[in-house]
Every structure is written in C-alpha cells, then in structure tokens.
Amino acid sequence: MKIKYLALTMGILMMLDSLPSMAQIEEIIVTATRRETNVQNTGISVTALSAETLEQFNITSTDELTIVTPGLMFQNGGGSPLVGLVSIRGVSQNDFAGHIESPNALYVDEVYQPSISTNSIKMFDTSRVEVLRGPQGTLFGRNATGGLIHVVTNKPTEERDGYLKANGGSFNSYGVEGAVGGPLSDTVNGRLAVFFSGADGYIKNDIGPDQQGDDTKAARLHLAFNPNEKLDILLTANIYDYGVDGIGGAFSAGATVDPVTGFGIPAGPANNSITGYVDADGDKYTGSFNQPGFLNRLYKSFSGKITYAATDNLDVVSISNYQNIRTTYLEDNDLSPLPFTEFNQSALIDVVSEELRLEHDAGGTLRWSAGVYFINIDGNYTQGLGVTPPPFFDAAAVALSQKAVYSLDTTSYSVFGQAEYDFSDKLTLTAGLRWTYDEKDYAYNTDAGLFIGGVQVPGVIPLGTPPGTLIEAVANSGGAGVSDSANEGGISARLQLDYSMSEDWLLYASFNKGYKSFNYNAGFAGFAPFADLRFKGEDIFAYEIGSKLDFWDGKGRWNISGYYYDYNDYQAFDQRGLNFTLFNTDASINGVDTELTLRPGPDTTLIVGAAYLDTKVKNVLIGTDPLNPISVDREAPQSPKFTLSGAIIHDFHVGDGIVSLQLSAYYNSGYFSQLTNSPITDIPDYVVMNGRLTYTSASGKYQISAFARNLLDKEYINYAFDIASNGFQEQNLGIPRWAGVEARYNFW
C-alpha cells in the first residue's frame, strides 16, 4: 500500500514539466514570532492554513488538522471530544484527567487554552490556523514543549463584511455558520459570529440513542476600538456549548490479562471475557449500550488586547483573559447492554491570565520583544467508576463506586525575551529566554462505597488499597485525604541562525529548550505510587535544521526539516487496567517532516506532505510482579513511523463561474495509542480519502459545494484502550463515509 501511494506521488511530479505553468504560489503571512512575517522567511517549521484552505479541505474542527499537517496527531481519546490528545513530532501526553495540561499548547487569538477539554473544538469564522512544530516556549510560553496550534479568527474591519453558510449531510447532520462585521462608529468596529451544528451518532445503538453525535452552539463577539492613531483595543467574548446525549460508544472485543506482562490478550468470541456478552451482528459500527452516556461542556472566555504605540518603534501590548469551563461526562464503559461498568468525569475550572510585553522594531538590524506573563488555573475535578459486578449485574444486589474528588490550584509567573539581529542581509541570529515559576496546591480524596442489598458496607474502599499507593494514604488519613503544595522553576530557550542562500531560499539551524511544569497523579482508583504522587517538570533539548525553498519561478515550494530531541524527565502516562500513573523517565525522538506545493498551471495545485518519526521512551516498567518488574524501552504513544498526505486541487471555468475539485488522501503507517505498547493498543495502518466539489459564482457572492469525508468508506481504528482487567479491549473507530452539501452567501 505504501509503495503504491509513493509511486503515484512520484508519477505526478514527473509529469509536471509537460504542463503549462503560469501561476505562483501565494505568500502566506504568519505570527509564529508574535509579529507578522512571511512563512518562507521564518526559521520555524510551520504549517499555515488559510480560511480558503480550511474550507477547501472541509476542515471544521481541530482534530481534522491531522490530515493536512505533517507531524501532527490530534485525536479524541475515547471517540468523543471529552479531551483533545495532541502529539506533535512524537511529543505527547495522553492522560485524559481534567487537570492535565498538554505539552502542545492550543492558542485562540493569542490566548492560551490550559484545559485539554477545550482542545477539541469546532472552528468557525476562522482567518487561519498555524501549527508550529518544535518547542515554542520563549515567546508563546506555557506548555509549548512539542509545539502549538494557533487558531486565528476573523477580526473587525472598517469595511462591511458578512456571510452565511449552511450544510446538511449524512447522519442527519446540519451546520449553520454566519458572521457580520463592520464599522459601528468612526472609532469602533465590530464583528459577531455564530455557529450551530448537530448530527445523529454514527455508531448505532440497538437499545438507545445512537453514539458519537453532535450538538454544538457557539458565538463570538469582537469589538475593536481605535480612539487615536496610537491606541488599539480589541475586546472579545466567546461562548461554546457542547451537549450530547449518546456519547462514548466504541467497539469492544474480549481480552484477558497476560500473567507475565500484564498486557491484554485477545480472547474470543465474546466481546467481554468476564460478562460473556457477544455482539449479535459483529458490525463495529453497531452496538447495544444500556447507558447512553452524555457529554456537556460549557466554555466562556472574555479577553482584552490593548496595543499602544509608545514610540514609532516601540509597542506596548497587554492581553488579559478570563475563562470558565464546566464539563460533565458519563459513558457506558463496558460497551454492552449489561450495567457492568460506567466511567464518569467532571471539571469546573476558572482561569485568569495576563501577558504584558514590549515589541521593538525600528526597521533596522535589531528586533526584540520582552515581557511578563501570569496565569492562575483554579480547578475542581472528579473521575470515577461505577460497577455492578457479576453474576447479578444488579445494583440492588451488589454495587460499588469509587470516585476521585480533587482540586488543583496553579499559579504561574514567567519573564521572557527574544531578539533577532541581522549580521548582514543574509545572516540573522535569534536568541530567546524564558524563566517560568509555578506554585501548585493539590488536594485529593475519594468518594467510595460498597453496597450490598442497597446498604453501604462501612469503611470499605471497594477497588482495594494496595500498599504504598495514593489510595492507601487516603484510607489512612481518617477522611482528610491527601494534600500537597510545591513550587518549581524552569527555563525555556532558543538559539537560531537563519541564512538566506538567495531571495527564495532560507536555511536555518536552531537549538531550543522546552520546559513543562510538574503535576500530580489523580486517577480514580488511586493506584499510583504515593512516593510519586508529584512528578517533576520535563525538559526537552531540541536540535533542528531546515530549508525553505521557493523555486520554478514561484510555482514550487519545498520546505523540509530534520530534528533530534533529547528528553529529560519525560512525563510518561501509563494506563494499565484501572491503574493510571504518570511518572518521569527519559526519552529520545528524531525525525523529518516535509511539505511540497506545486502550481503547474493557473488552475492546478498539487500538495504533498510527509513525516518520518522514530521515538524511544526508556525504562518503562511492565509485568505483574511488583517486586520484579521488567524494564523495557517503548515507542511514544500517537507516534506513527510514517505519514503521507497528498492533494490535487483543480479549477474548471464554467461560464462566468468556477468549479473547484479537491481530492486528497492521508496515509498513516500505524502507531501505539498507549505507552505500554500493548499489542491490543497497536493501531494498524490506514488510508483515508476525502473530496470536495465547489461552484463559485463570478461575483464571488454565491458558493455551493458537495463534500465527502472518508470517501471510500474505509473502516479503521484510530485509538484503543487495553482494559483487559475488566474483560475487554476498546477500539475507537474513525468516522465512516460522511457526505453532504453546503451553500454559502457573502453579503458584501
């Protein structure tokens, strides 16, 4: 399969010289250095996607960025958008507890989103998306160890602007999006955008509502004030409401625990080796889920950005933000019609942040920025499991529940600066440094009970209290629980040389040190070692060389970068049955990513992206004997060896309008979804094809499209959990073929 797709790509490239060539590739402006620059003059590995590109590839949510971004894996662990698990060049951390911050930051309009529950979002009224690979800690700061995703929305302009678009398609899906903006007075401009989407679930439930549906409502208001030529003020309010009944569905297969490794072993034909449940038809997209489950998330954000031109060369920028996130989640954990196990999670988070920076650019040889950053994340969380065990599966007979109830208050301060100096027209040095200091207050307790005949058995923690664990410490606390306060400082740094071989060819070499702060274990079972309750911050030392080349008179663009990462105290997440543990170890990563764009003619664009990745996480302890663990090296989760994407976009002139055809494909060589590299979590390789056909009127006011995701209706797995201790393995499924139509009208 891999050879066939590579051969097809090379064949297309070899035919290019025979095609007429007229059009150049457009210039792309990014803010990867916190100021506007041409992406080809920026010595950072960046994939920049304009609003037109996002629409052309039918990308409407952050998890879909994977198919067009080399080195990026973005997944909804468990199938639902409860958490967005992001991996950039193998830098990942796939714990789904609500208090965890990703090592790959998500920013929306320069505002950091600390909660992994808000990583997976629908994007609407978007100007562009930038995916920055490699540590970005000096300028962007918090938890950009592996890189970051920056979603930039459309801002108010002095001209009237607006549109309305609607779509409908498979699984009774619908979407409505619109925006209107323009001047409100001589000094005030505004823009209001709204978004609604919904769909039935694509996993059929024989005994209840279908699973993995959608019901999203969102709105955004920008108000831009320009009282004089020196002062700009942008106020922003966001609200995002996601509420779905029927969530968490997946495909289960029976499994038992290997007595030596502790890994799950497939055990057929039952879907669960403990309950004996057997799915009637074997269709992975059909199941019987007695607990439909739900996911409710309400996100509110209010921001203010003030830019003041203190002098002709110096700007003062302030970005203030408040966020409130409320999430509740319940799923049928055993994926059967039996009331065996149910998993639940909740979060209530308040975030306050402030960034104040100075930006200096006199148009000469030196440019710099410096500033301070503050953030407070105050969160209260729960994570729990409810069980009605065999043989009765009857809560009136025997039932148990165990829920972690915990809080984490994080206060972080940082000071940063970065400067660029031009030694000549060809050679530029960039140097940056950030110091970050975190203070955290943590409290953990459990709400646990065993009920027999409806009566609670006093003093029992039903999942057990293994010696030396967090839950044993809670049991010995007399109801007080466990608490801890700690602080830690860390350094992020950048040193880079850019050399312009010519006006169209940039070479760069960089060293970056990334840092991600310490945190705490908080799994519902509390089986993490109490001695490792708090795990240390991680440091990554990244070495990279790259090339950015425009050729063929501006009709070809080839960017490539190679890198090596040395990880100290990598924060590794190990899920084994009911045991969720984060711990520090060392790791190494190396790889190459590349993007090639060609415009052989004014109406044709060819795009190829590829990434090679090799990861090693050292000294992962496996085995069922705690006194004699087995130390092994493992691949990092969500780290495929090879990915390849390709697309062709061709415009046909029909009358005065244009018909644009886009066909694209994404190949993934497979990966492990869990650190243990349990065979059950080994995701096979897959290919997904997508397409879109769009007619645009001559005036540009009207547009109608037909689209299809997973055009060939490929059945594939994109995530898996080894839950053999509960008798099964969970396989999360990629969406089946999803086709639809969309219409757009531009008001002005």
C-alpha positions in Angstrom: 0.0 0.0 0.0 2.8 2.4 1.0 4.7 1.7 -2.2 1.7 2.2 -4.4 0.9 5.7 -3.0 4.6 6.8 -3.1 4.8 5.6 -6.8 1.6 7.6 -7.6 3.0 10.7 -6.0 6.3 10.4 -7.9 4.5 9.8 -11.1 2.5 13.0 -10.7 5.7 15.0 -10.0 7.5 13.6 -13.1 4.7 14.8 -15.3 4.8 18.4 -14.2 7.3 19.6 -16.8 4.8 18.8 -19.5 2.1 21.0 -18.1 1.7 24.7 -18.8 3.0 26.9 -15.9 1.7 30.4 -15.2 0.5 30.9 -11.6 2.7 31.5 -8.5 2.0 30.2 -5.0 0.6 32.8 -2.8 2.6 34.5 0.0 1.5 33.3 3.5 1.7 35.6 6.5 2.1 34.0 9.9 2.6 35.2 13.5 4.9 32.4 14.6 7.3 35.0 16.0 4.5 37.1 17.6 4.7 39.5 14.7 3.6 39.2 11.1 6.2 37.6 8.8 6.3 35.7 5.5 6.2 32.0 6.4 9.1 31.4 4.0 11.3 33.9 5.8 10.6 32.4 9.2 13.1 29.8 10.5 10.4 27.7 12.2 8.7 24.6 10.9 5.2 25.9 10.3 2.1 24.6 8.5 -0.1 27.6 7.9 -3.7 27.0 6.7 -5.8 29.9 5.4 -9.5 30.2 5.7 -9.8 29.2 2.0 -7.6 26.1 2.5 -9.6 25.0 5.6 -12.8 25.3 3.5 -11.2 23.6 0.5 -10.3 20.6 2.7 -13.5 20.7 4.6 -11.7 21.1 7.9 -14.2 22.3 10.6 -12.6 21.1 13.9 -9.2 21.0 15.4 -8.9 17.2 15.3 -9.2 17.2 11.5 -6.0 19.2 11.2 -4.1 15.9 11.3 -4.9 15.1 7.7 -3.1 18.2 6.3 -0.3 18.7 8.8 2.9 16.6 8.8 4.0 15.5 12.2 0.6 16.2 13.9 -1.6 13.6 15.5 -4.8 15.1 17.0 -7.3 12.6 18.4 -10.4 12.5 20.6 -9.4 9.8 23.1 -12.4 7.6 23.7 -14.0 8.8 20.4 -15.8 11.8 21.9 -14.5 15.3 22.2 -14.1 15.0 26.0 -10.3 15.7 25.6 -8.2 16.5 22.6 -5.0 14.4 22.7 -2.3 16.2 20.7 1.0 14.8 19.5 3.5 16.9 17.5 6.6 15.1 16.4 6.0 12.4 19.0 5.8 14.8 21.9 2.6 13.7 23.5 0.9 13.0 26.8 -2.3 11.1 26.7 -3.7 11.2 30.2 -7.3 12.3 30.0 -7.7 13.6 33.5 -9.2 17.1 33.6 -6.3 18.8 35.5 -3.6 17.8 32.9 -2.2 20.4 30.5 -1.0 19.2 27.1 2.7 19.6 26.1 1.4 21.0 22.9 -0.4 24.3 23.5 -3.6 25.4 21.9 -4.0 29.2 21.4 -7.0 31.0 20.2 -6.3 34.6 19.2 -3.1 34.7 21.3 -4.8 33.3 24.4 -3.6 30.0 25.9 -6.2 27.3 26.5 -5.0 25.4 29.5 -7.7 22.7 29.7 -7.4 19.6 27.5 -11.2 19.5 27.5 -11.2 22.6 25.2 -8.5 21.4 22.8 -11.1 19.6 20.6 -13.4 22.3 19.2 -15.2 23.3 16.1 -13.6 26.2 14.3 -15.8 28.9 12.8 -15.2 32.3 11.2 -11.5 31.4 11.1 -8.9 33.5 9.4 -6.1 30.9 9.6 -4.6 28.2 11.6 -0.8 27.9 12.3 0.7 24.7 13.5 4.2 25.3 14.9 6.5 22.3 15.3 9.2 22.2 17.9 9.4 23.9 21.3 8.0 27.4 21.3 8.4 28.3 24.9 10.3 31.6 24.7 7.6 33.6 23.0 4.4 31.6 23.4 5.3 30.3 26.8 3.3 27.8 28.8 3.5 24.2 27.7 4.6 24.5 24.2 7.2 21.8 24.7 6.4 20.0 21.5 4.8 22.8 19.6 1.5 24.6 19.4 -1.7 25.1 17.4 -2.8 28.7 17.0 -6.3 29.4 15.8 -6.7 33.0 14.5 -10.2 34.2 14.0 -11.5 37.0 11.7 -11.3 40.4 13.3 -13.5 43.5 12.7 -12.6 45.7 9.7 -13.5 49.2 8.6 -15.5 47.7 5.7 -18.8 45.9 6.0 -18.3 42.2 5.8 -20.5 39.2 6.4 -21.6 35.8 5.2 -24.0 32.9 5.9 -23.4 29.3 5.2 -25.4 26.1 5.9 -24.8 22.4 5.3 -26.5 19.1 5.7 -25.5 15.5 5.2 -25.0 12.0 6.5 -26.4 11.0 9.9 -28.9 13.9 9.8 -26.1 16.3 10.2 -26.5 20.0 9.8 -24.5 23.1 10.3 -25.2 26.8 10.2 -22.5 29.5 10.4 -22.5 33.2 9.9 -20.8 36.4 10.7 -21.4 40.1 10.2 -19.0 42.9 10.8 -18.0 46.5 10.0 -17.9 50.0 11.4 -20.2 50.9 14.4 -18.8 54.4 14.6 -15.8 56.4 13.4 -13.6 54.7 16.1 -15.4 51.4 16.8 -15.7 48.3 14.6 -17.4 45.1 15.5 -17.8 41.5 14.3 -20.3 38.9 15.5 -20.0 35.3 14.5 -22.4 32.4 15.4 -22.2 28.6 14.8 -24.6 25.7 15.2 -24.1 22.1 14.3 -25.7 18.8 15.1 -25.7 15.2 14.0 -27.0 11.8 15.0 -24.4 9.4 16.1 -22.5 7.3 13.5 -22.4 4.3 15.9 -25.8 2.7 16.0 -27.2 1.7 19.4 -29.7 -1.1 19.2 -31.3 -0.3 22.6 -31.0 3.5 22.9 -29.8 6.7 21.2 -27.0 6.4 18.7 -23.5 7.2 19.8 -20.9 9.9 19.0 -23.4 12.6 17.9 -23.0 16.3 17.8 -24.9 19.3 19.3 -22.8 22.4 19.3 -23.8 26.0 19.8 -21.1 28.8 19.8 -20.8 32.6 19.4 -18.0 35.1 19.3 -18.1 38.9 19.5 -15.2 41.2 18.7 -15.2 44.9 19.4 -12.3 46.9 18.1 -11.7 50.4 19.5 -9.3 52.8 17.8 -9.7 56.1 19.7 -6.5 57.5 18.2 -3.6 56.5 16.0 -1.5 55.2 18.9 -4.1 53.1 20.7 -5.9 49.9 19.6 -8.2 48.0 21.9 -9.8 44.6 21.0 -12.4 43.1 23.3 -13.6 39.5 22.7 -16.3 37.4 24.2 -16.6 33.6 23.4 -19.2 31.1 24.4 -19.1 27.4 23.3 -21.8 25.0 24.4 -21.5 21.3 23.6 -24.2 19.0 24.9 -24.8 15.4 23.6 -26.8 12.6 25.0 -25.4 9.4 23.4 -21.6 9.5 23.7 -18.7 7.2 24.3 -19.7 4.3 22.0 -16.9 2.1 20.6 -16.3 -1.5 19.6 -15.3 -4.0 22.2 -13.5 -7.3 21.9 -12.8 -9.9 24.7 -9.5 -9.8 26.4 -7.7 -11.5 29.4 -4.6 -10.4 31.2 -1.2 -12.0 30.4 0.1 -13.3 33.7 3.7 -12.2 32.9 3.5 -8.9 31.1 0.1 -7.7 32.5 -0.9 -6.8 28.9 -4.3 -7.8 27.5 -4.6 -10.9 25.3 -7.4 -11.1 22.8 -10.0 -13.7 24.0 -12.8 -14.5 21.6 -15.5 -15.0 20.7 -17.2 -12.9 23.4 -16.9 -9.1 23.4 -16.1 -9.3 27.1 -14.5 -12.3 28.7 -16.0 -11.5 32.2 -19.6 -10.8 31.2 -19.7 -13.2 28.3 -21.6 -10.6 26.2 -21.5 -11.4 22.5 -22.5 -8.7 19.9 -25.2 -10.1 17.7 -24.1 -9.0 14.3 -20.3 -8.2 14.7 -20.7 -4.8 13.0 -18.2 -2.5 14.6 -20.4 0.5 14.0 -23.4 -1.1 15.8 -23.7 -2.0 19.5 -26.0 -2.3 22.4 -25.3 0.3 25.1 -27.5 0.3 28.2 -26.1 3.6 29.4 -26.3 6.1 26.5 -23.9 8.4 28.3 -23.6 12.2 27.8 -21.0 15.0 27.5 -21.8 18.5 28.5 -19.3 21.3 28.2 -19.9 25.0 28.6 -16.9 27.2 27.9 -16.9 31.0 28.3 -14.0 33.3 27.6 -13.5 37.1 27.8 -10.4 38.8 26.5 -9.0 42.2 26.1 -6.0 43.1 23.9 -4.5 46.6 24.2 -1.8 47.8 21.8 -0.2 51.2 22.5 2.4 52.7 20.2 4.7 54.3 22.9 7.1 55.5 20.2 7.4 55.0 16.4 9.5 51.9 17.1 8.1 50.5 20.4 4.7 49.0 21.1 3.3 48.0 24.5 0.9 45.0 24.3 -1.4 43.7 27.0 -3.5 40.6 26.7 -5.9 39.9 29.5 -8.2 36.8 29.7 -10.8 35.1 31.9 -12.1 31.6 31.1 -14.7 29.4 32.8 -15.0 25.8 31.8 -17.7 23.3 33.1 -17.6 19.7 31.9 -19.5 16.6 32.9 -19.2 13.2 31.2 -20.6 9.7 31.6 -20.0 6.7 29.4 -21.0 3.0 29.2 -17.5 1.8 29.9 -18.2 -1.9 29.3 -19.8 -1.2 25.9 -22.6 -3.7 26.4 -26.3 -4.0 27.3 -25.3 -5.1 30.8 -24.9 -2.5 33.6 -21.4 -3.6 34.4 -19.1 -0.6 34.4 -19.7 3.1 33.9 -17.0 5.8 33.8 -17.6 9.4 34.7 -15.6 12.6 34.9 -16.2 16.3 35.6 -14.3 19.6 35.8 -15.0 23.1 37.0 -12.2 25.4 36.0 -11.6 29.2 36.3 -8.6 30.7 34.5 -7.2 34.2 34.7 -4.2 35.2 32.7 -2.3 38.4 31.8 0.6 39.0 29.4 2.4 42.3 29.1 5.1 42.7 26.5 7.2 45.3 24.7 7.8 45.0 21.0 10.6 46.9 19.3 11.1 47.1 15.6 12.9 50.1 14.1 13.2 48.6 10.7 16.9 48.1 11.2 19.2 45.2 12.1 17.7 44.6 15.6 14.2 43.5 16.6 13.2 42.4 20.0 10.3 41.6 22.4 10.2 41.1 26.1 7.5 40.7 28.7 6.0 39.1 31.7 3.2 36.5 31.9 0.8 35.4 34.7 -1.8 32.7 34.8 -3.9 31.2 37.6 -5.8 27.9 36.9 -8.2 27.0 39.7 -9.9 23.7 39.1 -12.1 21.2 40.9 -12.3 17.7 39.4 -13.9 14.3 39.7 -13.1 11.0 38.0 -15.0 7.8 38.9 -16.1 4.3 38.0 -19.3 2.6 39.0 -19.6 -1.2 38.9 -22.5 -3.7 39.2 -20.4 -6.9 39.2 -21.4 -10.4 38.0 -23.1 -12.7 38.4 -26.1 -10.5 39.2 -25.4 -7.2 37.4 -28.0 -5.8 39.7 -27.3 -2.7 41.8 -30.0 -3.8 44.2 -27.9 -6.9 45.0 -24.3 -5.6 44.8 -22.9 -2.3 43.6 -19.7 -0.4 44.1 -18.4 3.0 43.1 -15.1 4.8 43.5 -14.6 8.4 42.6 -11.6 10.7 43.0 -12.6 14.1 44.2 -9.7 16.5 43.9 -8.6 20.1 43.3 -5.6 21.8 41.8 -4.8 25.5 42.0 -1.9 26.6 39.8 -0.3 30.0 39.8 2.5 30.6 37.3 4.7 33.6 36.6 7.2 34.0 33.8 9.6 36.5 32.4 10.7 36.3 28.7 12.6 38.0 26.0 13.7 37.3 22.4 15.8 39.3 20.0 16.7 39.0 16.3 19.9 40.6 15.0 20.9 40.8 11.3 24.6 40.4 10.8 24.0 41.0 7.1 21.3 40.8 4.6 21.8 37.1 4.6 22.6 36.1 8.2 20.3 36.5 11.2 20.8 35.4 14.8 17.8 34.8 17.1 18.2 34.3 20.8 15.4 34.0 23.4 15.0 33.0 27.0 12.0 32.5 29.4 12.0 31.7 33.1 8.8 30.1 34.4 7.9 29.6 38.1 4.9 27.6 39.2 3.2 27.2 42.5 0.6 24.4 42.9 -1.8 23.5 45.7 -3.2 20.0 45.4 -5.8 18.1 47.4 -7.1 14.5 46.7 -9.8 12.5 48.3 -12.1 9.7 47.4 -15.8 9.1 47.5 -16.1 5.3 47.6 -18.6 2.8 48.7 -19.6 -0.9 48.5 -23.4 -1.6 48.6 -24.9 -5.0 49.3 -28.7 -5.2 49.2 -28.8 -1.4 48.9 -26.9 -0.9 52.2 -23.4 0.5 52.3 -20.8 -1.5 54.0 -18.9 1.0 56.2 -15.2 1.7 55.8 -14.7 -0.2 52.6 -12.8 1.2 49.6 -14.0 -1.4 47.0 -11.2 -1.3 44.5 -8.7 -2.0 47.2 -5.8 -0.2 48.9 -2.5 -1.7 47.6 0.5 -1.0 49.8 2.4 2.2 49.0 -0.3 3.7 46.8 -2.1 7.0 46.9 -5.4 5.3 47.8 -3.7 3.7 50.8 -2.6 7.1 52.0 -6.2 8.4 51.6 -7.5 5.4 53.6 -5.1 6.1 56.4 -5.9 9.8 56.5 -9.1 9.4 58.6 -11.2 11.1 55.9 -8.9 14.1 55.5 -7.5 13.0 52.1 -4.1 13.9 50.8 -2.8 17.4 50.1 0.5 18.9 48.9 1.9 22.2 48.0 5.0 22.7 45.8 6.8 25.0 43.5 9.3 24.7 40.7 11.1 26.9 38.2 12.2 26.1 34.7 14.0 27.6 31.7 13.0 27.7 28.0 15.5 28.9 25.5 16.0 29.5 21.8 19.2 30.0 19.8 18.9 30.1 16.0 20.8 31.1 12.8 19.0 31.9 9.6 20.9 32.1 6.4 19.4 33.3 3.1 21.1 31.5 0.3 19.0 33.6 -2.1 15.9 35.7 -2.0 13.9 32.5 -2.3 15.9 30.0 -0.2 16.3 30.1 3.6 18.4 27.7 5.6 18.1 27.6 9.4 19.6 25.7 12.3 18.3 26.0 15.8 18.6 24.8 19.4 15.5 25.0 21.6 15.0 24.0 25.2 11.4 23.4 26.2 10.0 23.1 29.7 6.7 21.8 31.1 5.9 22.2 34.7 5.4 19.4 37.4 2.0 18.0 38.2 0.2 15.3 40.2 -1.3 11.9 39.8 -5.1 11.7 40.3 -6.6 8.5 38.8 -9.9 7.4 40.2 -8.5 4.1 41.6 -5.6 5.9 43.2 -3.2 3.1 42.4 -0.3 5.4 41.5 2.7 5.1 44.0 2.3 7.6 46.8 6.0 8.3 46.7 5.5 9.5 43.1 2.3 11.5 43.8 4.0 14.6 42.4 6.1 14.1 39.2 8.7 16.5 38.1 8.7 19.0 35.3 10.1 17.8 32.0 12.9 19.3 29.8 13.3 18.8 26.1 16.5 19.7 24.2 15.7 20.1 20.6 18.2 20.4 17.7 16.8 21.2 14.2 18.0 22.1 10.7 15.7 23.1 8.0 15.3 24.5 4.5 12.5 26.7 2.9 12.7 27.0 -0.8 10.6 28.7 -3.4 11.5 27.6 -7.0 10.2 27.2 -10.5 9.6 31.0 -10.7 7.5 30.9 -7.6 5.3 28.0 -8.8 7.1 25.4 -6.5 7.6 25.5 -2.7 9.5 22.8 -0.8 10.1 23.0 3.0 11.9 20.3 4.9 13.2 20.0 8.4 15.1 17.3 10.4 15.3 17.2 14.1 16.6 15.4 17.2 15.1 15.7 20.7 16.7 14.6 23.9 14.1 14.4 26.7 14.9 14.6 30.4 12.2 13.6 32.9 9.6 13.0 30.1 6.2 12.9 31.7 5.0 9.4 30.7 1.4 8.3 31.2 0.9 4.6 31.8 -2.6 3.2 31.8 -2.9 -0.5 32.8 -6.4 -1.6 33.5 -7.6 0.6 36.4 -4.1 1.9 37.2 -3.5 5.4 35.7 0.0 6.6 36.6 2.2 9.5 35.4 5.9 9.2 36.0 9.2 10.7 34.9 11.7 8.9 32.6 14.0 9.8 29.7 13.2 9.6 26.0 14.6 10.5 22.6 12.9 11.5 19.3 14.2 12.1 15.8 12.6 12.6 12.5 12.0 14.5 9.3 8.9 16.4 8.1 8.4 18.0 4.7 5.8 19.8 2.6 5.8 20.3 -1.2 3.4 22.6 -3.1 3.3 22.9 -6.9 1.3 25.2 -9.2 1.9 23.7 -12.7 -0.8 25.9 -14.1 -3.1 28.7 -13.0 -5.9 26.3 -12.2 -4.0 23.4 -10.6 -2.4 22.9 -7.3 -0.6 19.8 -6.0 0.3 19.3 -2.4 2.3 16.6 -0.7 3.2 16.3 3.0 5.2 13.6 4.7 6.7 12.9 8.1 9.1 10.2 9.4 9.3 9.7 13.2 11.4 7.5 15.5 10.7 7.6 19.2 12.1 5.8 22.3 10.8 6.1 25.8 13.3 4.5 28.2 12.8 2.3 31.3 9.1 1.7 31.2 8.3 -0.9 33.8 5.9 -3.7 32.9 5.0 -7.1 34.4 2.6 -8.4 37.0 5.1 -8.9 39.8 5.7 -5.6 41.5 8.8 -6.9 43.2 10.4 -8.0 39.9 9.3 -5.5 37.2 10.6 -5.8 33.7 12.3 -2.7 32.3 11.7 -2.1 28.6 12.0 0.7 26.0 8.8 1.7 24.3 7.6 3.9 21.4 5.9 7.1 22.4 2.1 7.0 22.0 0.5 8.5 18.9 3.8 8.4 17.1 3.4 6.8 13.7 6.7 5.9 11.9 5.5 7.4 8.6 2.6 9.6 7.4 1.9 10.8 3.9 -0.7 13.2 2.6 -1.4 14.3 -0.9 -4.0 16.5 -2.6 -4.8 17.8 -6.0 -7.0 20.9 -6.5 -8.1 21.9 -10.0 -10.4 24.7 -11.1 -12.7 24.5 -14.1 -14.1 27.6 -15.7 -17.8 27.1 -16.2 -19.4 30.1 -17.8 -18.5 33.1 -15.6 -18.1 30.9 -12.5 -15.5 28.4 -11.3 -15.9 24.8 -10.3 -13.1 23.6 -8.0 -12.4 19.9 -7.4 -10.3 18.8 -4.5 -9.3 15.2 -3.9 -7.0 14.3 -1.0 -5.6 11.2 0.7 -4.0 10.6 4.1 -1.8 7.5 4.9 -0.8 6.6 8.4 1.6 3.7 9.0 0.1 2.9 12.4 1.1 3.6 16.0 0.5 2.6 19.6 -2.2 4.5 21.4 -0.8 3.6 24.9 2.8 3.9 26.3 2.9 0.2 27.3 2.8 -0.7 23.5 0.4 -3.5 24.5 -0.5 -5.4 21.3 -4.1 -4.5 21.9 -3.2 -0.8 21.5 -1.3 -1.3 18.3 -3.3 0.7 15.7 -3.0 -0.8 12.1 -2.1 1.3 9.2 -4.9 3.0 7.2 -5.7 5.3 4.3 -8.5 7.8 4.3 -9.6 9.8 1.2 -11.6 13.0 1.1 -13.1 15.1 -1.6 -14.9 18.4 -2.2 -16.6 19.9 -5.3 -17.4 23.6 -5.2 -19.1 26.0 -7.6 -18.4 29.7 -7.0 -20.3 32.4 -8.9 -18.4 35.1 -10.9 -19.2 37.7 -8.3 -18.0 35.5 -5.5 -21.2 36.0 -3.6 -22.6 32.6 -4.0 -21.0 29.2 -3.4 -22.3 25.7 -3.3 -20.4 22.6 -2.5 -20.6 18.8 -2.2 -18.2 17.0 0.0 -17.3 13.6 1.4 -15.1 12.6 4.3 -13.7 9.0 4.2 -14.8 8.9 0.6 -14.2 5.2 0.1 -15.9 4.3 3.4 -12.8 2.8 4.9 -13.3 1.1 8.3 -10.3 1.9 10.6 -9.4 2.2 14.2 -7.8 5.4 15.5 -7.4 4.7 19.2 -7.6 1.7 21.6 -7.6 1.0 25.3 -6.3 -2.1 27.0 -8.9 -2.8 29.7 -8.3 -6.5 30.0 -8.7 -6.4 33.7 -12.4 -5.7 33.0 -12.5 -8.4 30.4 -12.3 -6.4 27.1 -10.4 -4.1 24.8 -11.9 -0.9 23.5 -11.4 0.1 19.9 -12.4 3.7 18.9 -13.5 4.0 15.3 -12.8 6.5 12.6 -15.9 8.1 11.1 -17.5 6.2 8.2 -18.2 7.9 4.9 -19.7 11.3 5.7 -21.2 13.1 2.7 -23.0 16.4 2.5 -23.8 19.6 0.7 -23.0 23.2 1.7 -24.2 26.6 0.5 -22.6 30.0 1.2 -23.7 33.5 0.6 -21.4 36.5 1.1 -23.4 39.7 2.0 -20.9 42.2 0.6 
